[in-house]
Amino acid sequence: MDSDFYELLGVSRTATDEEIKKAYRKLARELHPDANGGDKVSEEKFKLITTAYETLRDPEKRRAYDTYGPGGPQGMGGAGDFFGSNAGFGDIFESMFGAAFGNSYRGPRTGAMRGEDMEVSLSLAFEEAVFGAQKEVTIRVPMTCSTCGGGGSKPGTTPTVCPICQGSGSVKKVAQTILGRMMTTAVCDRCRGAGQLISTPCPDCRGDGRRTVDRTYTVEVPSGVDDGTTLHLTGKGAAGSKGGLPGDLFIQLRVASDVRFSREHNDILSDCHISYVQAALGVELEVETIEGSETLTVPGGTQSGRRFILRGKGVPHLRSRGRGDQIVTVIVDIPTELAPEEEQHLRELAELRGEEVAHHEAGLFSKIKSAFR
């Protein structure tokens, strides 16, 4: 879909929600198939403006549309998937003009319905998120009943034709709308659009055609995922009813924290503790990375809080080549207690540098001890 949604509705890109709604109502009256004798051109235009309205009335979708355009964000399947599909047109029109008019556009059902989308959480260790992993997830999900093959009837029996709609799944009704009296088509309440009734339900699924079972899937987690990343497995959700397509499975990743590392985008952060003597004189030491130890040279005079970068030791980019870095923050540890010899040397150093330091008087025990020397 390459048409600009704002142009389709005849509004500016700064239009308010009320202006967008008003423009859609006007166009919908003109282009609705019932108002044009089923004209295909009008029907297609009606679909386009409804998709445009469905996108622009939703703040999140409108923001994404303004940012990415009709193609939708990368990896989200394009406009048809992200910004809406024909399945919701009747619901949108019904909410604005009334149930009778909205139902007229839906048409009869066949009974086949797409299965529900399912969602499950998957826990990962910090290293698994960085390098990827093969994991298993188990979920309770409705699957096609093996006893009746999804038909819902007890084996050896067959459904009967609905006496209300005579198997069509829909009934004709006369409704008074803003366009006058119209013949509308509505889903049959008795069979719910299936056109048939199950007189003898399957004993295992009780006529639903599906049974809830535990299913285990092997999931390939790519390297570079982060906490909150969602993986999408097409067709691994609930089975559709009456031959409908299965839903999808969405896996929410939960990455455990690590006592050694934290993460900032594709960079790994860590701390390195050194003594005040090492900070003053410099030191070469081994620091831990996600792949093992790495030599880090700390020059003399390093201050606490200084950051050192280990190039290419971070997290791999999820959708491109390359890796982030590891950023090591040096923390200079100042001792809270000193041995007498250490204190003496420090006071000598302070005197040599001409620096003022605090003078601590000896305690009572030390004074008594000194008196007997």
FENQUIUR-V617564 format. One record per backbone hydrogen bond with DSSP energy under -1.0 kcal/mol. NH is the residue of the N-H (numbers start at 1). CO is the residue of the C=O. Records with the same first field share a line. If there is no record, write none. Layout:
NH=CO + CO
This chain:
8=4
9=5
10=6
11=6
15=12
20=16
21=17
22=18
23=19
24=20
25=21
26=22
27=23
28=24
29=25
30=26
31=27
32=28
35=32
36=33
38=33
39=36
43=39
44=40
45=41
46=42
47=43
48=44
49=45
50=46
51=47
52=48
53=49
54=50
55=51
56=52
57=53
62=58
63=59
64=60
65=61
66=62
67=63
68=64
69=65
72=69
76=73
82=78
83=79
88=85
89=86
92=88
93=89
94=90
95=91
97=93
98=94
102=98
103=99
104=100
105=102
107=103
113=241
115=245
118=248
120=250
122=252
124=254
129=125
130=126
131=127
132=128
133=221
135=219
137=217
139=215
141=213
143=211
145=209
149=145
151=148
154=200
157=154
160=197
162=195
166=162
168=165
171=186
173=184
175=182
177=180
180=177
182=175
184=173
186=171
188=169
192=188
194=191
197=160
202=152
206=202
208=205
211=143
213=141
215=139
217=137
219=135
221=133
224=129
228=253
229=226
231=251
233=249
236=233
237=247
238=116
239=142
241=113
244=241
247=238
249=233
250=118
251=231
252=120
253=229
254=122
256=124
262=269
264=267
267=264
268=325
269=262
270=327
272=329
274=331
279=275
280=276
281=277
282=278
283=298
285=296
287=294
289=292
292=289
294=287
296=285
298=283
301=279
302=279 + 299
305=330
306=303
308=328
310=326
313=310
314=324
315=266
317=322
324=315
326=310
327=268
328=308
329=270
330=306
331=272
333=274
343=339
344=340
345=341
346=342
347=343
348=344
349=345
350=346
351=347
352=348
353=349
355=350
367=363
368=364
369=365
370=366
371=367
373=370
